[in-house]
Amino acid sequence: MKNIIAYLGIIIAIVALYGFAFTISSNDDPAGKKIFVDQKCNMCHTVKSAGIESKKSDATDLSNVGAEMKSEDMIKYLKKEMKLNNKDHKTAFKGSDEDLKKLVEWLSTLKAESK
């Protein structure tokens, strides 16, 4: 009986440690990338450099947006306070100002030329 209890205790400990390790390793993505996906920005945009693909065939790739736009301009554009190429962003950002800041911080790091 003691052997069974000890065996079950070891199994539970292994499962708990595995779950804890998996939780830590799955949080490697930047907060902005998670917000990008959670806000469904990937419905219209692709970020090939970050492994994000849109289902739209004509999706705009944002892999180099950090080199093309300033952070302040991204914020204004996403809030529909500024036009880009004489066009507003299709939808205004619906998250909090803090989430918008995190999103733009992440987008600003995207400076790799898309392939």
The 8 nearest C-alpha neighbors of each residue, nearest first, counted from 0:
[[1, 3, 2, 4, 5, 6, 7, 8],
 [2, 0, 4, 3, 5, 6, 7, 8],
 [1, 3, 5, 0, 4, 6, 7, 8],
 [4, 2, 6, 0, 5, 1, 7, 8],
 [3, 5, 7, 1, 6, 2, 8, 0],
 [4, 6, 8, 2, 3, 7, 1, 9],
 [5, 7, 3, 9, 8, 4, 2, 10],
 [8, 6, 10, 4, 9, 5, 3, 11],
 [9, 7, 5, 11, 6, 10, 4, 12],
 [8, 10, 12, 6, 7, 11, 13, 5],
 [9, 11, 7, 13, 12, 8, 14, 6],
 [12, 10, 14, 8, 13, 9, 15, 7],
 [11, 13, 9, 15, 10, 14, 16, 8],
 [14, 12, 10, 16, 15, 11, 17, 9],
 [13, 15, 17, 11, 12, 16, 18, 10],
 [16, 14, 12, 18, 17, 13, 11, 19],
 [17, 15, 19, 13, 18, 14, 12, 20],
 [16, 18, 14, 20, 19, 15, 13, 21],
 [17, 19, 21, 15, 16, 20, 14, 22],
 [18, 20, 16, 22, 17, 21, 15, 23],
 [21, 19, 17, 23, 22, 18, 16, 24],
 [22, 20, 18, 24, 19, 23, 17, 25],
 [23, 21, 19, 25, 20, 24, 18, 26],
 [22, 24, 20, 21, 25, 26, 19, 27],
 [23, 25, 21, 26, 22, 27, 20, 19],
 [24, 26, 22, 27, 23, 21, 28, 20],
 [27, 25, 24, 28, 23, 22, 29, 30],
 [26, 28, 25, 24, 29, 23, 30, 22],
 [29, 27, 26, 30, 32, 33, 25, 31],
 [28, 30, 31, 32, 27, 33, 105, 26],
 [29, 31, 33, 32, 34, 101, 28, 102],
 [32, 30, 102, 101, 105, 34, 33, 29],
 [31, 33, 35, 34, 29, 30, 36, 28],
 [32, 34, 30, 36, 35, 31, 37, 29],
 [33, 35, 37, 31, 36, 32, 38, 102],
 [36, 34, 32, 40, 33, 38, 37, 31],
 [35, 37, 39, 33, 34, 38, 40, 41],
 [38, 36, 34, 39, 35, 33, 40, 32],
 [37, 39, 35, 36, 40, 34, 94, 93],
 [40, 38, 36, 41, 37, 42, 35, 43],
 [39, 41, 42, 35, 38, 44, 36, 43],
 [42, 40, 44, 39, 53, 43, 45, 36],
 [41, 43, 40, 53, 39, 44, 54, 55],
 [44, 42, 58, 41, 40, 53, 55, 59],
 [45, 43, 41, 59, 58, 53, 60, 40],
 [44, 46, 60, 52, 53, 51, 41, 47],
 [47, 45, 51, 62, 61, 60, 49, 48],
 [46, 48, 50, 49, 51, 45, 62, 52],
 [47, 49, 62, 46, 50, 113, 111, 51],
 [50, 48, 47, 46, 51, 62, 32, 109],
 [49, 51, 47, 48, 46, 52, 45, 62],
 [52, 50, 46, 47, 45, 49, 53, 41],
 [53, 51, 45, 46, 47, 50, 54, 41],
 [54, 52, 45, 41, 55, 42, 44, 43],
 [53, 55, 56, 52, 42, 58, 43, 41],
 [56, 54, 58, 53, 57, 43, 42, 44],
 [55, 57, 58, 54, 53, 59, 43, 52],
 [56, 58, 55, 59, 43, 44, 53, 54],
 [59, 57, 44, 43, 55, 56, 45, 60],
 [58, 60, 44, 45, 61, 57, 43, 46],
 [61, 59, 45, 46, 62, 44, 58, 47],
 [60, 62, 64, 46, 63, 45, 59, 44],
 [63, 61, 46, 109, 48, 113, 60, 64],
 [62, 64, 110, 109, 111, 61, 112, 65],
 [65, 63, 67, 61, 66, 62, 109, 68],
 [66, 64, 107, 109, 110, 108, 63, 67],
 [65, 67, 110, 64, 63, 68, 109, 107],
 [66, 68, 64, 65, 63, 69, 110, 107],
 [69, 67, 65, 66, 64, 72, 70, 73],
 [68, 70, 72, 71, 73, 65, 67, 107],
 [71, 69, 73, 72, 103, 74, 107, 68],
 [70, 72, 74, 73, 69, 75, 68, 103],
 [71, 73, 75, 69, 74, 70, 76, 68],
 [74, 72, 70, 76, 71, 75, 77, 69],
 [73, 75, 77, 71, 72, 76, 78, 70],
 [74, 76, 80, 72, 78, 81, 73, 77],
 [77, 75, 81, 79, 73, 78, 74, 80],
 [76, 78, 74, 79, 75, 91, 92, 73],
 [77, 79, 91, 75, 76, 80, 92, 74],
 [80, 78, 76, 77, 81, 91, 87, 88],
 [81, 79, 75, 78, 76, 82, 77, 87],
 [82, 80, 76, 75, 79, 83, 87, 72],
 [83, 81, 87, 86, 85, 76, 84, 80],
 [82, 84, 86, 85, 87, 81, 76, 88],
 [83, 85, 86, 82, 87, 81, 88, 76],
 [84, 86, 83, 82, 87, 81, 88, 76],
 [87, 85, 82, 83, 84, 88, 89, 81],
 [88, 86, 82, 79, 89, 83, 81, 85],
 [87, 89, 90, 79, 77, 76, 86, 91],
 [90, 88, 87, 91, 79, 86, 77, 43],
 [91, 89, 88, 92, 77, 79, 87, 78],
 [90, 92, 78, 77, 79, 93, 88, 89],
 [93, 91, 77, 78, 94, 90, 99, 38],
 [94, 92, 91, 95, 38, 90, 78, 99],
 [95, 93, 92, 98, 99, 96, 38, 97],
 [94, 96, 98, 97, 99, 93, 92, 100],
 [95, 97, 99, 98, 100, 94, 101, 93],
 [96, 98, 100, 95, 99, 101, 94, 102],
 [99, 97, 101, 95, 100, 96, 94, 102],
 [98, 100, 96, 102, 97, 101, 103, 95],
 [99, 101, 97, 103, 98, 102, 104, 96],
 [102, 100, 31, 104, 98, 99, 103, 105],
 [103, 101, 31, 99, 105, 100, 104, 98],
 [102, 104, 106, 100, 105, 101, 107, 99],
 [105, 103, 101, 107, 102, 106, 100, 108],
 [104, 106, 31, 102, 103, 107, 108, 101],
 [105, 107, 103, 109, 108, 104, 65, 102],
 [108, 106, 65, 104, 105, 109, 103, 70],
 [107, 109, 105, 106, 65, 110, 104, 66],
 [110, 108, 65, 63, 106, 62, 107, 111],
 [109, 111, 63, 66, 65, 108, 64, 112],
 [112, 110, 63, 109, 62, 113, 48, 66],
 [111, 113, 63, 62, 110, 114, 48, 109],
 [114, 112, 62, 111, 48, 47, 63, 60],
 [113, 112, 47, 48, 111, 62, 60, 63]]
